[in-house]
Amino acid sequence: MKRIIVIFLIFVSCNSFSQKIEGTEIGFDGFFGASTMGGAFGIGPKFGFLMNENLILGPSFRYQRNWTSSYYTATKYHYNNYGGGFFLHARYKNVIYGGFEMEVLKTANTYIDTSAVFKRVVPTLFICAGFSKEFSGIVRLNVGLYYDVINSKNSPFRSAYAIPIKNAQSGAIQGYIPLIYRISFFFPLTHNKKQSKSKKTEEEPVEETW
């Protein structure tokens, strides 16, 4: 059901704005994180539709490799995660960006929740913000922090959370803040023809007649 909802939302968002699309971009984000629980690294391809110079949205995909630490569990685990979803980023003056990224991931994580109701399909909803800069119209760099508001017990990102929540009295670790960072690169593929023509017209020199 969750997969169907995600696919439906992607389809609706893409088709509802199809007449307003000003261009497309392909993006890749990289992630690496580690803590006393273990760690994770992964890559997330994205295909973005530019609604205007400040807004981009589209489908995303994810592959991630996780491992646990013997400090956290008696036995070490290694497993793969994959899935997809969609993203929306708002860019402001080629300096900062913010938005959200929602994905549904299939995970083999069984070391945290071993109950009979263990779910192998985990939703994530990251609210993100950070630095954004375009270089010569060739590539855009995004560096941001991502906070998972769902923070599922079996989230494949959990082993990479590095900021602990400690008990004020005993100092014991009670949990971790569901915060990670991601570095993304976006490459332009197409641009609105009208926009290109207007820019070209502005750049063309005017011939003077005598």
Secondary structure as UniProt FT lines:
FT   HELIX           2..16
FT   HELIX           18..20
FT   STRAND          23..35
FT   TURN            36..37
FT   STRAND          38..52
FT   TURN            53..54
FT   STRAND          55..68
FT   TURN            70..72
FT   STRAND          78..92
FT   TURN            93..95
FT   STRAND          96..106
FT   TURN            116..117
FT   STRAND          121..135
FT   TURN            136..138
FT   STRAND          139..148
FT   TURN            153..154
FT   TURN            156..157
FT   HELIX           158..160
FT   STRAND          164..166
FT   TURN            168..170
FT   STRAND          173..176
FT   STRAND          179..191
FT   HELIX           193..203
//
